Amino acid sequence: MLSISNRYWQDSQPWDNRLWIPMDIPVEMTFEDYAAGRDPALEAIFQVIESTSR
């Protein structure tokens, strides 16, 4: 059995006409973060995981 989609899907329904989808966790990365090898997005994700696992 084989199933395929004939519609374009990308993180939403194909009939979603929004120009963009806002971030759930907005994070800003600075050059200092980049130069220091820090990943603020990953740190924010870990904070959310930690705060919801209590």
C-alpha distance matrix in Angstrom:
0.0 3.8 6.9 10.4 13.8 16.5 19.2 21.3 21.3 23.9 25.0 25.3 23.9 23.7 26.5 28.8 31.7 33.8 35.2 34.8 33.8 36.7 36.6 36.5 39.0 41.2 42.8 45.2 45.5 48.8 50.0 51.7 48.5 46.9 50.0 50.1 46.4 45.7 42.4 43.4 39.9 38.9 42.1 41.4 38.0 39.7 42.3 39.8 38.1 41.5 42.8 39.8 39.8 43.3
3.8 0.0 3.8 6.8 10.4 13.1 15.9 17.8 17.9 20.6 22.1 22.4 21.1 20.6 23.6 25.8 28.5 30.6 31.9 31.6 30.8 33.8 33.8 34.1 36.5 38.5 40.1 42.4 42.6 45.9 47.0 48.9 45.8 44.1 47.3 47.6 43.9 43.3 40.0 40.9 37.3 36.6 40.0 39.2 35.9 37.9 40.5 38.0 36.6 40.1 41.3 38.5 38.7 42.4
6.9 3.8 0.0 3.8 7.0 9.9 12.4 14.5 14.6 17.5 19.0 19.0 17.4 16.9 19.8 22.1 24.9 27.0 28.4 28.2 27.4 30.6 30.9 31.2 33.8 35.8 37.5 39.9 40.3 43.7 45.0 47.0 43.9 42.4 45.7 46.0 42.5 41.6 38.2 38.9 35.2 34.7 38.1 37.0 33.9 36.1 38.5 35.9 34.7 38.3 39.3 36.5 37.0 40.6
10.4 6.8 3.8 0.0 3.8 6.6 9.1 11.1 11.7 14.8 16.8 16.8 15.3 14.2 17.3 19.6 22.1 24.3 25.4 25.4 25.0 28.3 28.8 29.5 32.1 33.7 35.5 37.6 38.1 41.4 42.6 44.8 41.8 40.2 43.6 44.1 40.7 39.9 36.5 37.1 33.5 33.3 36.8 35.7 32.7 35.2 37.6 35.0 34.2 37.9 38.8 36.2 37.1 40.7
13.8 10.4 7.0 3.8 0.0 3.8 5.5 7.7 8.6 12.1 14.3 13.8 11.9 10.5 13.6 16.0 18.3 20.7 21.9 22.2 21.9 25.4 26.2 27.1 30.0 31.4 33.4 35.4 36.2 39.5 40.9 43.2 40.3 38.9 42.3 43.0 39.7 38.7 35.2 35.5 31.9 32.1 35.5 34.1 31.4 34.1 36.2 33.6 33.1 36.9 37.5 35.0 36.2 39.7
16.5 13.1 9.9 6.6 3.8 0.0 3.8 6.9 9.3 13.0 15.7 14.8 12.5 10.0 12.6 15.4 17.2 19.9 21.0 21.9 22.2 25.9 27.2 28.4 31.4 32.4 34.5 36.4 37.1 40.3 41.7 44.3 41.6 40.0 43.5 44.5 41.3 40.4 36.9 37.1 33.5 34.1 37.5 36.0 33.5 36.5 38.4 35.8 35.6 39.4 39.9 37.6 39.0 42.5
19.2 15.9 12.4 9.1 5.5 3.8 0.0 3.8 6.3 9.9 12.7 11.4 9.1 6.3 9.1 11.7 13.4 16.1 17.3 18.2 18.5 22.3 23.7 25.1 28.2 29.1 31.3 33.1 34.2 37.3 38.9 41.5 38.9 37.5 41.0 42.0 39.0 37.9 34.3 34.3 30.7 31.6 34.9 33.1 30.9 34.0 35.8 33.1 33.2 37.0 37.3 35.1 36.8 40.2
21.3 17.8 14.5 11.1 7.7 6.9 3.8 0.0 3.8 6.8 10.1 9.5 8.4 5.7 9.1 10.5 11.9 14.0 14.6 15.2 15.7 19.4 20.8 22.5 25.3 26.0 28.0 29.7 30.6 33.7 35.2 37.8 35.3 33.8 37.4 38.5 35.5 34.5 30.9 31.0 27.5 28.5 31.8 30.2 28.1 31.3 33.1 30.6 31.0 34.7 35.1 33.1 35.0 38.4
21.3 17.9 14.6 11.7 8.6 9.3 6.3 3.8 0.0 3.8 6.5 6.3 6.1 5.3 9.0 9.5 11.8 13.1 14.0 13.7 13.4 16.9 17.9 19.2 22.1 23.1 25.2 27.2 28.2 31.6 33.3 35.7 32.9 31.7 35.3 36.1 33.1 31.8 28.2 28.1 24.5 25.4 28.6 26.8 24.6 27.8 29.6 27.0 27.2 31.0 31.3 29.4 31.1 34.6
23.9 20.6 17.5 14.8 12.1 13.0 9.9 6.8 3.8 0.0 3.8 5.4 7.4 7.6 10.8 9.9 11.8 12.0 12.3 11.2 10.7 13.9 14.6 16.2 18.7 19.6 21.6 23.5 24.4 27.8 29.5 31.9 29.1 28.0 31.6 32.4 29.5 28.2 24.5 24.4 20.8 21.8 25.1 23.4 21.3 24.7 26.4 24.0 24.5 28.2 28.6 26.9 28.8 32.2
25.0 22.1 19.0 16.8 14.3 15.7 12.7 10.1 6.5 3.8 0.0 3.8 7.2 9.1 11.7 10.0 12.4 11.9 12.8 10.8 9.0 11.8 12.0 12.9 15.7 17.1 19.3 21.7 23.0 26.6 28.6 30.7 27.7 27.1 30.8 31.2 28.3 26.5 22.8 22.3 18.6 19.5 22.5 20.5 18.4 21.7 23.2 20.6 21.1 24.8 25.0 23.3 25.3 28.6
25.3 22.4 19.0 16.8 13.8 14.8 11.4 9.5 6.3 5.4 3.8 0.0 3.8 6.5 8.3 6.6 9.7 9.8 11.7 10.5 8.9 12.0 13.2 14.0 17.3 18.7 21.4 23.9 25.6 29.1 31.4 33.5 30.6 30.1 33.9 34.4 31.7 29.7 25.9 25.1 21.4 22.6 25.3 22.9 20.9 24.3 25.4 22.5 23.2 26.9 26.6 24.6 26.9 30.0
23.9 21.1 17.4 15.3 11.9 12.5 9.1 8.4 6.1 7.4 7.2 3.8 0.0 3.8 5.4 5.4 9.0 10.5 13.0 12.8 11.7 15.1 16.6 17.4 20.8 22.2 25.0 27.5 29.2 32.7 34.9 37.1 34.4 33.8 37.6 38.1 35.4 33.5 29.7 28.9 25.2 26.3 29.0 26.6 24.5 27.8 28.9 25.8 26.4 30.1 29.7 27.5 29.7 32.8
23.7 20.6 16.9 14.2 10.5 10.0 6.3 5.7 5.3 7.6 9.1 6.5 3.8 0.0 3.8 5.5 8.0 10.4 12.4 13.1 13.2 16.9 18.8 20.1 23.4 24.3 27.0 29.0 30.5 33.8 35.8 38.3 35.8 34.9 38.6 39.4 36.7 35.1 31.4 30.8 27.2 28.5 31.4 29.2 27.2 30.6 31.8 28.9 29.6 33.3 33.0 31.0 33.2 36.3
26.5 23.6 19.8 17.3 13.6 12.6 9.1 9.1 9.0 10.8 11.7 8.3 5.4 3.8 0.0 3.8 6.0 9.1 11.8 13.2 13.4 17.0 19.5 20.7 24.2 25.0 28.0 30.0 31.9 35.1 37.3 39.8 37.4 36.8 40.5 41.4 38.9 37.1 33.4 32.4 28.9 30.5 33.1 30.6 28.9 32.4 33.2 30.2 31.1 34.7 34.1 32.0 34.5 37.5
28.8 25.8 22.1 19.6 16.0 15.4 11.7 10.5 9.5 9.9 10.0 6.6 5.4 5.5 3.8 0.0 3.8 5.8 8.8 9.8 9.8 13.2 15.9 17.3 20.8 21.4 24.4 26.5 28.6 31.8 34.2 36.6 34.2 33.8 37.6 38.4 36.1 34.1 30.4 29.2 25.8 27.6 30.1 27.4 25.9 29.5 30.1 27.2 28.5 32.0 31.2 29.4 32.1 34.9
31.7 28.5 24.9 22.1 18.3 17.2 13.4 11.9 11.8 11.8 12.4 9.7 9.0 8.0 6.0 3.8 0.0 3.8 6.4 8.7 10.0 13.4 16.6 18.6 21.8 21.7 24.7 26.2 28.4 31.3 33.6 36.3 34.2 33.7 37.4 38.6 36.5 34.6 31.1 29.8 26.6 28.9 31.2 28.5 27.6 31.3 31.7 29.0 30.7 34.1 33.2 31.7 34.6 37.3
33.8 30.6 27.0 24.3 20.7 19.9 16.1 14.0 13.1 12.0 11.9 9.8 10.5 10.4 9.1 5.8 3.8 0.0 3.8 5.4 6.9 9.9 13.3 15.6 18.6 18.2 21.2 22.7 25.0 27.9 30.4 33.0 31.0 30.7 34.4 35.5 33.6 31.6 28.2 26.6 23.6 26.1 28.3 25.5 24.8 28.6 28.8 26.3 28.2 31.5 30.5 29.4 32.4 35.0
35.2 31.9 28.4 25.4 21.9 21.0 17.3 14.6 14.0 12.3 12.8 11.7 13.0 12.4 11.8 8.8 6.4 3.8 0.0 3.8 7.1 9.9 13.1 16.0 18.5 17.5 20.0 21.0 23.0 25.6 27.8 30.7 29.0 28.4 32.0 33.4 31.6 29.9 26.7 25.3 22.5 25.3 27.5 25.0 24.7 28.5 28.8 26.7 28.8 32.0 31.3 30.5 33.5 36.1
34.8 31.6 28.2 25.4 22.2 21.9 18.2 15.2 13.7 11.2 10.8 10.5 12.8 13.1 13.2 9.8 8.7 5.4 3.8 0.0 3.8 6.4 9.4 12.5 14.8 13.9 16.5 17.7 19.8 22.6 25.0 27.7 25.7 25.4 29.0 30.2 28.4 26.5 23.1 21.7 18.8 21.6 23.8 21.3 20.9 24.7 25.1 23.0 25.2 28.3 27.7 27.0 30.0 32.6
33.8 30.8 27.4 25.0 21.9 22.2 18.5 15.7 13.4 10.7 9.0 8.9 11.7 13.2 13.4 9.8 10.0 6.9 7.1 3.8 0.0 3.8 6.6 9.1 11.9 11.8 14.8 16.7 19.1 22.3 25.0 27.2 24.9 24.9 28.6 29.4 27.4 25.2 21.6 20.0 16.9 19.3 21.4 18.6 18.0 21.8 22.0 19.7 21.8 24.9 24.2 23.4 26.4 29.0
36.7 33.8 30.6 28.3 25.4 25.9 22.3 19.4 16.9 13.9 11.8 12.0 15.1 16.9 17.0 13.2 13.4 9.9 9.9 6.4 3.8 0.0 3.8 6.5 8.9 8.4 11.7 13.8 16.6 19.8 22.8 24.8 22.5 23.0 26.7 27.2 25.6 23.0 19.6 17.4 14.6 17.4 19.0 15.9 15.9 19.7 19.4 17.3 19.8 22.7 21.7 21.3 24.5 26.8
36.6 33.8 30.9 28.8 26.2 27.2 23.7 20.8 17.9 14.6 12.0 13.2 16.6 18.8 19.5 15.9 16.6 13.3 13.1 9.4 6.6 3.8 0.0 3.8 5.4 5.6 8.8 11.5 14.1 17.6 20.7 22.3 19.7 20.3 24.0 24.2 22.4 19.7 16.2 14.0 11.1 13.7 15.2 12.2 12.2 15.9 15.8 13.9 16.4 19.2 18.6 18.4 21.4 23.8
36.5 34.1 31.2 29.5 27.1 28.4 25.1 22.5 19.2 16.2 12.9 14.0 17.4 20.1 20.7 17.3 18.6 15.6 16.0 12.5 9.1 6.5 3.8 0.0 3.8 6.3 9.5 13.0 15.7 19.2 22.5 23.5 20.7 21.7 25.4 25.0 23.2 20.1 16.6 14.2 11.2 13.2 14.2 10.8 10.3 13.8 13.4 10.9 13.4 16.3 15.3 14.8 18.0 20.3
39.0 36.5 33.8 32.1 30.0 31.4 28.2 25.3 22.1 18.7 15.7 17.3 20.8 23.4 24.2 20.8 21.8 18.6 18.5 14.8 11.9 8.9 5.4 3.8 0.0 3.8 6.3 10.0 12.7 16.2 19.5 20.2 17.3 18.7 22.3 21.6 20.0 16.8 13.5 10.7 8.2 10.4 10.9 7.4 7.9 11.4 10.6 9.0 12.0 14.3 13.6 14.1 17.1 19.2
41.2 38.5 35.8 33.7 31.4 32.4 29.1 26.0 23.1 19.6 17.1 18.7 22.2 24.3 25.0 21.4 21.7 18.2 17.5 13.9 11.8 8.4 5.6 6.3 3.8 0.0 3.8 6.9 10.1 13.4 16.8 17.8 15.4 16.9 20.4 20.2 19.0 16.0 13.0 10.0 8.2 11.4 11.8 8.8 10.4 13.7 12.9 12.1 15.3 17.2 16.6 17.5 20.5 22.4
42.8 40.1 37.5 35.5 33.4 34.5 31.3 28.0 25.2 21.6 19.3 21.4 25.0 27.0 28.0 24.4 24.7 21.2 20.0 16.5 14.8 11.7 8.8 9.5 6.3 3.8 0.0 3.8 6.6 9.9 13.4 14.1 11.6 13.3 16.7 16.4 15.5 12.4 9.8 6.6 5.8 9.4 9.5 7.4 9.9 12.7 12.1 12.5 15.4 17.0 16.9 18.4 21.0 22.8
45.2 42.4 39.9 37.6 35.4 36.4 33.1 29.7 27.2 23.5 21.7 23.9 27.5 29.0 30.0 26.5 26.2 22.7 21.0 17.7 16.7 13.8 11.5 13.0 10.0 6.9 3.8 0.0 3.8 6.5 10.1 11.3 9.5 11.1 14.3 14.6 14.3 11.7 9.9 7.2 7.9 11.5 11.4 10.3 13.1 15.5 15.0 15.9 18.8 20.0 20.1 21.9 24.4 26.1
45.5 42.6 40.3 38.1 36.2 37.1 34.2 30.6 28.2 24.4 23.0 25.6 29.2 30.5 31.9 28.6 28.4 25.0 23.0 19.8 19.1 16.6 14.1 15.7 12.7 10.1 6.6 3.8 0.0 3.8 6.8 8.2 6.2 7.3 10.6 11.3 10.9 8.9 7.6 6.3 7.8 10.9 11.2 11.3 13.9 15.8 16.0 17.5 19.8 21.0 21.7 23.6 25.6 27.4
48.8 45.9 43.7 41.4 39.5 40.3 37.3 33.7 31.6 27.8 26.6 29.1 32.7 33.8 35.1 31.8 31.3 27.9 25.6 22.6 22.3 19.8 17.6 19.2 16.2 13.4 9.9 6.5 3.8 0.0 3.8 5.2 5.2 6.5 8.7 10.0 10.8 9.5 9.8 8.9 11.3 14.0 13.8 14.4 17.2 18.7 18.7 20.6 22.9 23.7 24.4 26.7 28.6 30.1
50.0 47.0 45.0 42.6 40.9 41.7 38.9 35.2 33.3 29.5 28.6 31.4 34.9 35.8 37.3 34.2 33.6 30.4 27.8 25.0 25.0 22.8 20.7 22.5 19.5 16.8 13.4 10.1 6.8 3.8 0.0 3.8 5.4 4.9 6.0 8.4 9.7 9.9 11.0 11.4 13.8 15.9 16.0 17.2 19.8 21.0 21.5 23.5 25.5 26.2 27.3 29.6 31.2 32.9
51.7 48.9 47.0 44.8 43.2 44.3 41.5 37.8 35.7 31.9 30.7 33.5 37.1 38.3 39.8 36.6 36.3 33.0 30.7 27.7 27.2 24.8 22.3 23.5 20.2 17.8 14.1 11.3 8.2 5.2 3.8 0.0 3.8 5.4 5.1 6.0 8.5 8.4 10.6 10.9 14.1 15.7 15.0 16.7 19.5 20.1 20.3 22.9 24.8 25.0 26.2 28.8 30.1 31.5
48.5 45.8 43.9 41.8 40.3 41.6 38.9 35.3 32.9 29.1 27.7 30.6 34.4 35.8 37.4 34.2 34.2 31.0 29.0 25.7 24.9 22.5 19.7 20.7 17.3 15.4 11.6 9.5 6.2 5.2 5.4 3.8 0.0 3.8 5.5 5.2 6.1 4.9 6.8 7.4 10.6 11.9 11.3 13.3 15.8 16.4 17.0 19.5 21.2 21.5 23.0 25.4 26.7 28.2
46.9 44.1 42.4 40.2 38.9 40.0 37.5 33.8 31.7 28.0 27.1 30.1 33.8 34.9 36.8 33.8 33.7 30.7 28.4 25.4 24.9 23.0 20.3 21.7 18.7 16.9 13.3 11.1 7.3 6.5 4.9 5.4 3.8 0.0 3.8 5.5 5.1 6.0 7.4 9.3 11.6 12.7 13.2 15.3 17.2 18.1 19.3 21.5 22.9 23.7 25.3 27.4 28.6 30.5
50.0 47.3 45.7 43.6 42.3 43.5 41.0 37.4 35.3 31.6 30.8 33.9 37.6 38.6 40.5 37.6 37.4 34.4 32.0 29.0 28.6 26.7 24.0 25.4 22.3 20.4 16.7 14.3 10.6 8.7 6.0 5.1 5.5 3.8 0.0 3.8 5.5 7.7 10.3 12.3 15.0 15.8 15.8 18.3 20.3 20.7 21.8 24.4 25.6 26.0 27.8 30.2 31.1 32.7
50.1 47.6 46.0 44.1 43.0 44.5 42.0 38.5 36.1 32.4 31.2 34.4 38.1 39.4 41.4 38.4 38.6 35.5 33.4 30.2 29.4 27.2 24.2 25.0 21.6 20.2 16.4 14.6 11.3 10.0 8.4 6.0 5.2 5.5 3.8 0.0 3.8 5.5 9.0 11.0 14.1 14.2 13.7 16.5 18.6 18.4 19.5 22.4 23.4 23.4 25.4 27.9 28.5 30.0
46.4 43.9 42.5 40.7 39.7 41.3 39.0 35.5 33.1 29.5 28.3 31.7 35.4 36.7 38.9 36.1 36.5 33.6 31.6 28.4 27.4 25.6 22.4 23.2 20.0 19.0 15.5 14.3 10.9 10.8 9.7 8.5 6.1 5.1 5.5 3.8 0.0 3.8 6.6 9.7 12.1 11.6 11.9 15.0 16.4 16.3 18.0 20.7 21.3 21.7 24.0 26.1 26.6 28.5
45.7 43.3 41.6 39.9 38.7 40.4 37.9 34.5 31.8 28.2 26.5 29.7 33.5 35.1 37.1 34.1 34.6 31.6 29.9 26.5 25.2 23.0 19.7 20.1 16.8 16.0 12.4 11.7 8.9 9.5 9.9 8.4 4.9 6.0 7.7 5.5 3.8 0.0 3.8 6.2 9.0 8.7 8.4 11.4 13.2 13.1 14.4 17.1 18.1 18.4 20.4 22.7 23.4 25.2
42.4 40.0 38.2 36.5 35.2 36.9 34.3 30.9 28.2 24.5 22.8 25.9 29.7 31.4 33.4 30.4 31.1 28.2 26.7 23.1 21.6 19.6 16.2 16.6 13.5 13.0 9.8 9.9 7.6 9.8 11.0 10.6 6.8 7.4 10.3 9.0 6.6 3.8 0.0 3.8 5.5 5.4 6.3 8.7 10.1 10.8 12.5 14.6 15.6 16.6 18.5 20.3 21.3 23.4
43.4 40.9 38.9 37.1 35.5 37.1 34.3 31.0 28.1 24.4 22.3 25.1 28.9 30.8 32.4 29.2 29.8 26.6 25.3 21.7 20.0 17.4 14.0 14.2 10.7 10.0 6.6 7.2 6.3 8.9 11.4 10.9 7.4 9.3 12.3 11.0 9.7 6.2 3.8 0.0 3.8 5.5 4.9 6.1 8.6 9.8 10.4 12.4 14.2 15.1 16.3 18.4 19.9 21.7
39.9 37.3 35.2 33.5 31.9 33.5 30.7 27.5 24.5 20.8 18.6 21.4 25.2 27.2 28.9 25.8 26.6 23.6 22.5 18.8 16.9 14.6 11.1 11.2 8.2 8.2 5.8 7.9 7.8 11.3 13.8 14.1 10.6 11.6 15.0 14.1 12.1 9.0 5.5 3.8 0.0 3.8 5.4 5.1 6.3 8.7 9.9 10.8 12.5 14.3 15.4 16.8 18.5 20.8
38.9 36.6 34.7 33.3 32.1 34.1 31.6 28.5 25.4 21.8 19.5 22.6 26.3 28.5 30.5 27.6 28.9 26.1 25.3 21.6 19.3 17.4 13.7 13.2 10.4 11.4 9.4 11.5 10.9 14.0 15.9 15.7 11.9 12.7 15.8 14.2 11.6 8.7 5.4 5.5 3.8 0.0 3.8 5.4 5.0 6.2 8.6 9.9 10.5 12.2 14.2 15.5 16.5 19.0
42.1 40.0 38.1 36.8 35.5 37.5 34.9 31.8 28.6 25.1 22.5 25.3 29.0 31.4 33.1 30.1 31.2 28.3 27.5 23.8 21.4 19.0 15.2 14.2 10.9 11.8 9.5 11.4 11.2 13.8 16.0 15.0 11.3 13.2 15.8 13.7 11.9 8.4 6.3 4.9 5.4 3.8 0.0 3.8 5.4 5.1 6.2 8.8 9.9 10.4 12.3 14.4 15.4 17.3
41.4 39.2 37.0 35.7 34.1 36.0 33.1 30.2 26.8 23.4 20.5 22.9 26.6 29.2 30.6 27.4 28.5 25.5 25.0 21.3 18.6 15.9 12.2 10.8 7.4 8.8 7.4 10.3 11.3 14.4 17.2 16.7 13.3 15.3 18.3 16.5 15.0 11.4 8.7 6.1 5.1 5.4 3.8 0.0 3.8 5.4 5.0 6.3 8.7 9.8 10.6 12.4 14.3 16.2
38.0 35.9 33.9 32.7 31.4 33.5 30.9 28.1 24.6 21.3 18.4 20.9 24.5 27.2 28.9 25.9 27.6 24.8 24.7 20.9 18.0 15.9 12.2 10.3 7.9 10.4 9.9 13.1 13.9 17.2 19.8 19.5 15.8 17.2 20.3 18.6 16.4 13.2 10.1 8.6 6.3 5.0 5.4 3.8 0.0 3.8 5.4 5.2 6.2 8.6 9.9 10.8 12.3 14.9
39.7 37.9 36.1 35.2 34.1 36.5 34.0 31.3 27.8 24.7 21.7 24.3 27.8 30.6 32.4 29.5 31.3 28.6 28.5 24.7 21.8 19.7 15.9 13.8 11.4 13.7 12.7 15.5 15.8 18.7 21.0 20.1 16.4 18.1 20.7 18.4 16.3 13.1 10.8 9.8 8.7 6.2 5.1 5.4 3.8 0.0 3.8 5.4 5.0 6.0 8.5 9.9 10.5 12.8
42.3 40.5 38.5 37.6 36.2 38.4 35.8 33.1 29.6 26.4 23.2 25.4 28.9 31.8 33.2 30.1 31.7 28.8 28.8 25.1 22.0 19.4 15.8 13.4 10.6 12.9 12.1 15.0 16.0 18.7 21.5 20.3 17.0 19.3 21.8 19.5 18.0 14.4 12.5 10.4 9.9 8.6 6.2 5.0 5.4 3.8 0.0 3.8 5.5 5.1 6.1 8.6 10.0 11.4
39.8 38.0 35.9 35.0 33.6 35.8 33.1 30.6 27.0 24.0 20.6 22.5 25.8 28.9 30.2 27.2 29.0 26.3 26.7 23.0 19.7 17.3 13.9 10.9 9.0 12.1 12.5 15.9 17.5 20.6 23.5 22.9 19.5 21.5 24.4 22.4 20.7 17.1 14.6 12.4 10.8 9.9 8.8 6.3 5.2 5.4 3.8 0.0 3.8 5.4 5.2 6.1 8.6 10.6
38.1 36.6 34.7 34.2 33.1 35.6 33.2 31.0 27.2 24.5 21.1 23.2 26.4 29.6 31.1 28.5 30.7 28.2 28.8 25.2 21.8 19.8 16.4 13.4 12.0 15.3 15.4 18.8 19.8 22.9 25.5 24.8 21.2 22.9 25.6 23.4 21.3 18.1 15.6 14.2 12.5 10.5 9.9 8.7 6.2 5.0 5.5 3.8 0.0 3.8 5.6 5.3 6.1 9.0
41.5 40.1 38.3 37.9 36.9 39.4 37.0 34.7 31.0 28.2 24.8 26.9 30.1 33.3 34.7 32.0 34.1 31.5 32.0 28.3 24.9 22.7 19.2 16.3 14.3 17.2 17.0 20.0 21.0 23.7 26.2 25.0 21.5 23.7 26.0 23.4 21.7 18.4 16.6 15.1 14.3 12.2 10.4 9.8 8.6 6.0 5.1 5.4 3.8 0.0 3.8 5.5 5.3 6.9
42.8 41.3 39.3 38.8 37.5 39.9 37.3 35.1 31.3 28.6 25.0 26.6 29.7 33.0 34.1 31.2 33.2 30.5 31.3 27.7 24.2 21.7 18.6 15.3 13.6 16.6 16.9 20.1 21.7 24.4 27.3 26.2 23.0 25.3 27.8 25.4 24.0 20.4 18.5 16.3 15.4 14.2 12.3 10.6 9.9 8.5 6.1 5.2 5.6 3.8 0.0 3.8 5.7 6.1
39.8 38.5 36.5 36.2 35.0 37.6 35.1 33.1 29.4 26.9 23.3 24.6 27.5 31.0 32.0 29.4 31.7 29.4 30.5 27.0 23.4 21.3 18.4 14.8 14.1 17.5 18.4 21.9 23.6 26.7 29.6 28.8 25.4 27.4 30.2 27.9 26.1 22.7 20.3 18.4 16.8 15.5 14.4 12.4 10.8 9.9 8.6 6.1 5.3 5.5 3.8 0.0 3.8 5.6
39.8 38.7 37.0 37.1 36.2 39.0 36.8 35.0 31.1 28.8 25.3 26.9 29.7 33.2 34.5 32.1 34.6 32.4 33.5 30.0 26.4 24.5 21.4 18.0 17.1 20.5 21.0 24.4 25.6 28.6 31.2 30.1 26.7 28.6 31.1 28.5 26.6 23.4 21.3 19.9 18.5 16.5 15.4 14.3 12.3 10.5 10.0 8.6 6.1 5.3 5.7 3.8 0.0 3.8
43.3 42.4 40.6 40.7 39.7 42.5 40.2 38.4 34.6 32.2 28.6 30.0 32.8 36.3 37.5 34.9 37.3 35.0 36.1 32.6 29.0 26.8 23.8 20.3 19.2 22.4 22.8 26.1 27.4 30.1 32.9 31.5 28.2 30.5 32.7 30.0 28.5 25.2 23.4 21.7 20.8 19.0 17.3 16.2 14.9 12.8 11.4 10.6 9.0 6.9 6.1 5.6 3.8 0.0
